[in-house]
Amino acid sequence: MAIRIVTDSSADIPSDLIVRHAITVLPCYVMLGDKPFKDGVDISADAFYQHLESLPQPPSTSQPSAADFQTVYENLIREGDQVISIHVSGKLSGTLNSANQAKAAIGVNAPIEIVDSNLASIPLGLAVLDAAKSAHDSEDFHAVAQDVRKSLHRYHGFFVLNTLEYLQKGGRIGKARAFVGSMLSVKPMLRIQDGEVHPIARPRSSNRARHKLLELVRDL
């Protein structure tokens, strides 16, 4: 009996690491106009960003469905595996809700632990990779899931944007709304904290933003 790690494509884990650690990744959905694409399957990140600037209406995204999760969970359980499912912050996406609905449909005693990472993108990916390494050396999936939850405070996400336009249009801006309306000629610096996007600073150049990021990392 193995412990298998499941996550979603918002974790941005490179494909070689997904294969190496036998991680199951459920793709989120990207809508270009009225046409759905599976993230990382039907459309690459590069293609997505090209469409982001060229389409008259910006692309939208949606979470994997409860049915998507249920299929993955049932297949893994059928193989005799236990599941730890680690996902993008529930405050940023409905992905976690889909996962919980799928577990409820399978049954409360199903060998599935669902973890709200309160993270997104690379910090989430790092947490998932560490969980996969821990799972390899353990037979107790409850203990591994508990260790994952206890360690989530170690992962931090800082980022700098040229514009808040797409976060705002996508509804993912969180507490960074405080920056809207005052972003002329500045580089909004944000962080993921308590599962939401929070504003940090408004440096007026990319060079100043890089220096500020280094300061933040040194102070962790």
JOJONOR-V570317 format. One record per residue. N is the residue number from 0. RES is the residue in one letter. OMEGA is omega in whole degrees, -180 to 180 (none if undefined). Layout:
N;RES;OMEGA + N;RES;OMEGA
This chain:
0;M;-178 + 1;A;172 + 2;I;-178 + 3;R;179 + 4;I;177 + 5;V;175 + 6;T;178 + 7;D;-172 + 8;S;176 + 9;S;179 + 10;A;175 + 11;D;179 + 12;I;178 + 13;P;-173 + 14;S;-179 + 15;D;179 + 16;L;175 + 17;I;-180 + 18;V;-176 + 19;R;-175 + 20;H;177 + 21;A;179 + 22;I;175 + 23;T;-177 + 24;V;173 + 25;L;-180 + 26;P;168 + 27;C;-179 + 28;Y;176 + 29;V;179 + 30;M;174 + 31;L;-170 + 32;G;178 + 33;D;-176 + 34;K;-180 + 35;P;175 + 36;F;174 + 37;K;-178 + 38;D;179 + 39;G;179 + 40;V;-180 + 41;D;-177 + 42;I;179 + 43;S;178 + 44;A;-180 + 45;D;-180 + 46;A;179 + 47;F;-177 + 48;Y;175 + 49;Q;179 + 50;H;-177 + 51;L;-177 + 52;E;-171 + 53;S;-178 + 54;L;178 + 55;P;174 + 56;Q;-177 + 57;P;177 + 58;P;174 + 59;S;-179 + 60;T;173 + 61;S;-175 + 62;Q;170 + 63;P;-178 + 64;S;175 + 65;A;178 + 66;A;176 + 67;D;180 + 68;F;-177 + 69;Q;178 + 70;T;-180 + 71;V;-179 + 72;Y;-177 + 73;E;179 + 74;N;-180 + 75;L;180 + 76;I;178 + 77;R;178 + 78;E;179 + 79;G;-177 + 80;D;169 + 81;Q;-170 + 82;V;167 + 83;I;-172 + 84;S;-172 + 85;I;-169 + 86;H;178 + 87;V;-178 + 88;S;177 + 89;G;177 + 90;K;-178 + 91;L;-172 + 92;S;174 + 93;G;-177 + 94;T;-179 + 95;L;179 + 96;N;177 + 97;S;179 + 98;A;-180 + 99;N;177 + 100;Q;-180 + 101;A;179 + 102;K;180 + 103;A;180 + 104;A;-180 + 105;I;179 + 106;G;-174 + 107;V;-178 + 108;N;178 + 109;A;-179 + 110;P;-177 + 111;I;172 + 112;E;-180 + 113;I;-174 + 114;V;170 + 115;D;-175 + 116;S;-170 + 117;N;-177 + 118;L;174 + 119;A;175 + 120;S;-172 + 121;I;176 + 122;P;175 + 123;L;179 + 124;G;178 + 125;L;178 + 126;A;180 + 127;V;179 + 128;L;178 + 129;D;177 + 130;A;180 + 131;A;178 + 132;K;179 + 133;S;-178 + 134;A;-179 + 135;H;-175 + 136;D;-176 + 137;S;174 + 138;E;-176 + 139;D;-175 + 140;F;176 + 141;H;-179 + 142;A;179 + 143;V;180 + 144;A;179 + 145;Q;177 + 146;D;178 + 147;V;-179 + 148;R;-178 + 149;K;-175 + 150;S;-174 + 151;L;180 + 152;H;-178 + 153;R;-175 + 154;Y;-175 + 155;H;177 + 156;G;174 + 157;F;178 + 158;F;-179 + 159;V;-179 + 160;L;171 + 161;N;-178 + 162;T;173 + 163;L;-172 + 164;E;-172 + 165;Y;173 + 166;L;-179 + 167;Q;-179 + 168;K;-179 + 169;G;178 + 170;G;-176 + 171;R;-169 + 172;I;176 + 173;G;-177 + 174;K;176 + 175;A;174 + 176;R;-180 + 177;A;-179 + 178;F;-176 + 179;V;179 + 180;G;180 + 181;S;-171 + 182;M;-178 + 183;L;175 + 184;S;174 + 185;V;179 + 186;K;-177 + 187;P;178 + 188;M;-173 + 189;L;173 + 190;R;172 + 191;I;-177 + 192;Q;-178 + 193;D;175 + 194;G;-178 + 195;E;176 + 196;V;-179 + 197;H;175 + 198;P;177 + 199;I;-174 + 200;A;-179 + 201;R;178 + 202;P;-173 + 203;R;175 + 204;S;179 + 205;S;-180 + 206;N;177 + 207;R;179 + 208;A;179 + 209;R;179 + 210;H;179 + 211;K;177 + 212;L;179 + 213;L;177 + 214;E;-179 + 215;L;-180 + 216;V;179 + 217;R;-176 + 218;D;-179 + 219;L;none
